[in-house]
Amino acid sequence: MEDRYRLASRRDFLKRFGATGVLAVVGPSLILAACGEKGQVATTAATTATTAATTTTGANAAPVTSFVEPRTALSGELKVLLWSHFVPSHDVWFDAFAKDWGDRVGVAVTIDHIGVGDVPAAIAGELQSGKPEHDLLQYIAVQSQYEPSVIDMKDIVDEAERRYGKMLELTRNSSFNPNTGKFYAYAPAWVPDPGDYRKSLWTPVGLPNGPSTWDELLEGGAKIFKEQGVQLGLGMSQEIDSNMAGRALLWSFGGSIQDKNEKIVLDSDETIAAVEYMKKLYEQAETPEVFAWGAASNNQGLIAGELSYILNSISAWRTAQGTDTEIANDIFFTPALAGPATAIAAQHVLYNWLIPDASNVNVDAASEFLLHYTENLASATWASKLYDFPAFAERVPKLDSWLDNDPFGAKPADKLSVLKTATDWATNLGYPGPANPAIGQVFGEAIIPVMYADAAQGNKTPAEAVKDATAQIEAIFSDWRKRGLVGG
């Protein structure tokens, strides 16, 4: 592999920014934060008849990569910083894909992958510097708190919608600020957050298809813990999965951080009931390790047989397919759990691509690369082994058929069919309002997981934990409102 396609290590990153500087920028919580015929994708009129990948034939053949001529002549360099994907085959594809595009358009492309837990600090450091080292920054969660430091991506969104139709509402709400009319990010893809459970553990407690409600999760999970010694896997740590699980529980009980008009409504009977539930779940079916998890902990625990149920993507199962087929065949999936109010979950991953607002950034190359990537979302979905889902459904026309008949060896073959309805039960951070900058900061500071943890550990009553979290959130919203970036 050429040097310009090297992987950036944590040591490389710390050399660039320095550990002290990173901590000063983002704080410890973010450091701790850790998911056509013969296979050819239908193309638009904007697509030339060129391909950059070979495929097999048949109904489940890999998509052919298409090349879209840039709207303007390009030159110079394009440096991209993004996470190391939880499904490694994606990065093998992505790096070659980006290099091929650069060779075609005359741009020298550099790809730097770093661990998911290091990405937030890296983004913060680059944007604070005023002279970022990368032209494109990508993270797997909403980055709305950086709206003042990035360019408006409206041109990219408009062009993508002109070519491929309307963007999925979930991803639009996770990249657009209605108060400013600015697309602070481009979000062409996302990842569902189903329940992942071990069938052999849930069958003895009468739930072979896994839990369908939060009540069943508690009842069945507690029984499994008591009789089989295997705990549940809902974290209360300062990492991405705990953030997502906490919101799914909150919404399902009828609570939320804000209403649709961005008014804070966290301090409610519904939120207190959700916190009381989490405290009970911890006391009956979990151990203290859930307070210190990283982003990969629940994946590892599920595969190791140490957890009976987690809220996560399909990556743990895909990992098991390559290491222990018996375990992989025992992992199944559920849609969002139903609570007293609804059955809803956050997306597991929401790709936010950012272009820094700085004079040294190659905006044209970054923009055109993102459009080329969008053209080839079918290849991204395939290379990620159906982990990544498109924000433009037209780009992956075979997604449902792949989910019904997994091309990568699921047993049974339709194991992933539950994900065909994911857009019905997945929503954006900030629901029922937008993922505004305040919501992004609340997520980054892991206020919701800490709220649950404070009550579960007995440090505060549920009502006290909710009140304290609300006070922190009110301060954050107030600051952003003064800057005209949040409504309410």
LINSUL-V445126 format. One record per run of one state. SS is the DSSP state (a for helix, b for strand, c for the rest). FROM is the first residue (numbers start at 0). TO is the last residue. Records with the same first field share a line. If there is no record, write none. Layout:
BEGIN
SS=FROM-TO ; FROM-TO
END
This chain:
BEGIN
c=0-1 ; 5-8 ; 17-17 ; 32-35 ; 39-45 ; 51-64 ; 68-75 ; 83-86 ; 105-106 ; 114-114 ; 129-134 ; 139-142 ; 150-152 ; 164-167 ; 172-174 ; 177-180 ; 183-184 ; 186-187 ; 191-193 ; 205-211 ; 228-229 ; 233-238 ; 252-256 ; 258-262 ; 264-267 ; 285-286 ; 291-295 ; 303-305 ; 311-313 ; 323-323 ; 334-336 ; 338-341 ; 343-343 ; 346-347 ; 350-350 ; 354-354 ; 356-361 ; 375-375 ; 383-387 ; 390-391 ; 396-397 ; 404-413 ; 427-435 ; 444-445 ; 456-460 ; 482-487
a=2-4 ; 9-16 ; 18-31 ; 36-38 ; 87-104 ; 115-128 ; 143-148 ; 153-163 ; 168-171 ; 198-204 ; 213-227 ; 239-251 ; 268-284 ; 287-290 ; 296-302 ; 314-322 ; 324-329 ; 362-374 ; 376-382 ; 392-395 ; 398-403 ; 414-424 ; 436-443 ; 446-455 ; 461-481
b=46-50 ; 65-67 ; 76-82 ; 107-113 ; 135-138 ; 149-149 ; 175-176 ; 181-182 ; 185-185 ; 188-190 ; 194-197 ; 212-212 ; 230-232 ; 257-257 ; 263-263 ; 306-310 ; 330-333 ; 337-337 ; 342-342 ; 344-345 ; 348-349 ; 351-353 ; 355-355 ; 388-389 ; 425-426
END
